[in-house]
Amino acid sequence: MLQRWTAVSLVEQLREGRTQPMLLECASENNQSAQKVVKAVGLPEVTQRTLVCELLGNLIARAVGVVTAEPCLVEIPNAVAQQLSRSTACPILAGWAVGCEYLTNTQAWKSVKQLSQKQQAQAFRLFAFDMLAQNADRRPEKPNCGFTASSDLWAYDFDLCFAHCFVPLLGGSDVLETLAKQHLLYSTLKGQTHDWQGLKHALQQIGTSWWSEVLYNLPESWRSDAERVRDSVLQVVGDADNWLQSLRRWLM
């Protein structure tokens, strides 16, 4: 479910965005190599907690039907961390980081008058995920999504997801409705026909057994924060009908 890689060397630092992630050459346990986009503690605004949110956000988004770059764990050895610190001028810490596959030939989001039928369905799942994660980081001025080479709508940057799990005052139905109306895709989705039954089925896939496997694969020191996210998600899954009804009302 979750691959583990070891960082080998820096290809380049991606200077766009808050966290300025690194493109790293990585090796797997069976000696395969691949380039991964990696966020590590020491980069701007990156902490262990934001790494947990980044990883879980990506995994949950994929589980509910959002197209993303496949996530992974990347271990940064001490010697490599020192090299990265010198190259990036950031105090990169050794240990576990979060990576994802490096997608090429993607296009940034731009305002479109009409999405294709496939993209419309993908946009609906992305909107629903962001409401589940209470993610305020996908707005017209900061879309954090785009199009793949095969014209799929894909999403990235999940580190601000689930902030309400750690700062409860950020949550609540009023806040959620405001998030919904400020969302990048709100005006595109409002008044349209959507696959609500399919979304409900997708939510049922991220129940307790799914979470057991996820938690088992995480570094032990990450599990406490991950359990907070799990509890928030399972609360929604357990009350899916009422939660979906709120989304329906906002998108009428």
N, C-alpha and C positions, 0 to 999 in steps of 0.2 A: 504493500500500500504506500509506503514511504521509503524511497531510496535514500541511501547514505553515501556521500562522496567525501573525498579529502581534497582540500585546496592545495594546489601545487605552485601556481604563480599568477601574477597579475597580467591580464591582457590590456585592460584599460579601466579607468574610472569613468563612470557615466555621470557627468556633471549636472545633468538636468534633474530637477526635482529636489525636494527637501533633504533626502537622506543620501544622495549621491552614491548609489550602490556601485559595486565593483563587478566587472566582468572577469571571472577567474577561470583559468584552466584547472580542471579537477580530474581526479582519478577515482575509479570505483574499486571495490574489493576484488573484482575479477580483472583488474588492469585495463578496463576500458577508460577512455578519456573523453571529456566533453567540456564545453564552455558553459558556465552557469552564471546567471546574474545573482549576486550575493549581497545580502545585507548582514552586517556584523556589528556587534557592540564596539563602539569607538567611532563609527560614522556619525554624522550629524543627526541628532534626535533619535538615535537607535539605542534601545535598552533591551534587556532580556524580555520584559513584558511586551514591548512592541514586536519583538521577534515572534513571541507566542501568538500574538494577534495576527501578524502577517501570515504565519504558517496555517493557523486554524482557519483564518478567513479564506485563504486560497482553497484549502481542502473542503470546507463547507460549501463554498461557492461552486466548486466542481460537482459536489455531491447533489446539489439542487439544479444542476443543468446549465451553469454559467461556463462559458469557454474561458479558460485561463492557461497560462504557461504552467506546465506540470511542476509542482513544488517538490523540494527535497531538503534534507538536512546536509549541511556542509561542515565538516570538522576542519578547523584551522589549527595546524600544529604551531608550536612556539616559534620555530625558526621562520615559518612562512608569515606568521603574524608580525614579526619584526621587520621582515622585508616589505610587507604591505604598509606598515606604519611609515617607513621611510619613503616609500613611493607615493603615498597618498597624503602625507602630512597629517594623518589622523591616527590617534592612538588605538589601533586595532587590537582587540583582545583575542588571545588564543581560546579555543573551545568551540562550542557549537554555534553555527550561524544558520541562516535560512537562505536557500537559493531557489531558483526556478530555471527551467529550460530557457535558452536564449533563442527567441523567435526572430527571424529575419524577414525582410520584405513586408513589414507591417506598415499600416497607415494610421496616422493620428486621427482622433475624432475631429470631425468638422460638421457643422450644422448641415443637415440634409432635410429636404422637404418630405421625403418619404423613404422609410426603410423597406427592404424586401420582406416578404412573408417570413422567411427564415430569420432575418435580423430582428423583426418585430417580436417573434417568439423568444429570441435570445434576450432582447431588451426587457421583456416582461420578467424573465427569470432573474436578470441582473437587478432590476428594481426591487423585486421581492427579497432577494438576498440582502440588499443594502438596508431594507427595512428590518429584516431579521437581525442584522449586525448593528443596527442603528448607526450606519456609516454616513457621516456628513461630508465625506471627502470625494463625492462625485457630483459636482455642480457644473453649470455652464462655463464658469471661469476656470474650472479645474476638473476636466472630465475623467481622467484616469481610465480611459478606455479607448479603443480604436478598432481597426479592422485587420484581420489576418490576410495572408496572401490568398486564402480561399474564401475571402469575403465574410468570414464569421465576425460577429461583434465579440471582442474579447476584453477582459477587464484585468487590471493590475493595480498594485499598491493597496494592500489590505491592513497596513499597520495601525490605522486609526479605527478599525472595526472593533466593536465590543468595548469601547471605552466606558460605556455605562455599567459594565460589570465591575469596574474598579472605582468609579465615581458615580454612585447611585443617583445623585441629584441630576445627572444628565438624562435620566430616563423619564418614562411617563408617556401617556397617550397624547397629550398636547404637544410634547416635543416631537413625537413620532409623526404626527400630522404635519407639523412644520417642516420636518425633514423631507417628508414625501413631496410636499408642494415646492420645495427648493431643489429637488433632485433633477439632475440633468435630463432624465427621460420622462419626467412627469407629464409634460405637455404632449409628448409624442404618444404616450400610452393612454391618456385620459380619454374616456368615451369610446375606446376600442373594445373589441371582443377578445377575451383571453382564455387560456386553458387553465381554469381554476382547479379542475379535478386532477390534471397532470401535476400541478404544483403541490396539491395536497399529498399526492402519492410520493413526490420527491421528498417532501418533509418527513414522511414516514420512514424514509431510508436512513435518516440521521438520528435514529433512536439509540437506546442504551448499548446494543451490541456493536454498533458502528463506533460509538465513543470508547468502548472498552479496547478496541483494536487501536484506535488513534492514541489513547493515553499510554498504552503499552509500548508504542514506538517512539514516544517522546523522551528526551533526556529527563532524568528523574527530577532535577531542580526546576524544570518547567511545569511540572504537573499541577502544582498548587494553583497557578494562574490559569492553566488550561481547564481545571475543574470548575472554576468560576464561569468560564465561557460555556462549558458543557451544561451547567445548571441553568443558565439563561436560555440556551437553545432548547433544552428538553422541556422547559416551562412552556415555550411557544409550541413545540411539537405536541405536548399534552393537551393544549388548548387550541389546536389548529383551526377548528371551525370558527371560533370567535376572532382569532387573529386574521384569518382570511377575510372575514366579514368586514373588518376595519379596512383592509386593503381595497376590497370591492367598493366600499363607500367613498374612499378617496379618489378612486379612478373612474367613478360613474360620470 
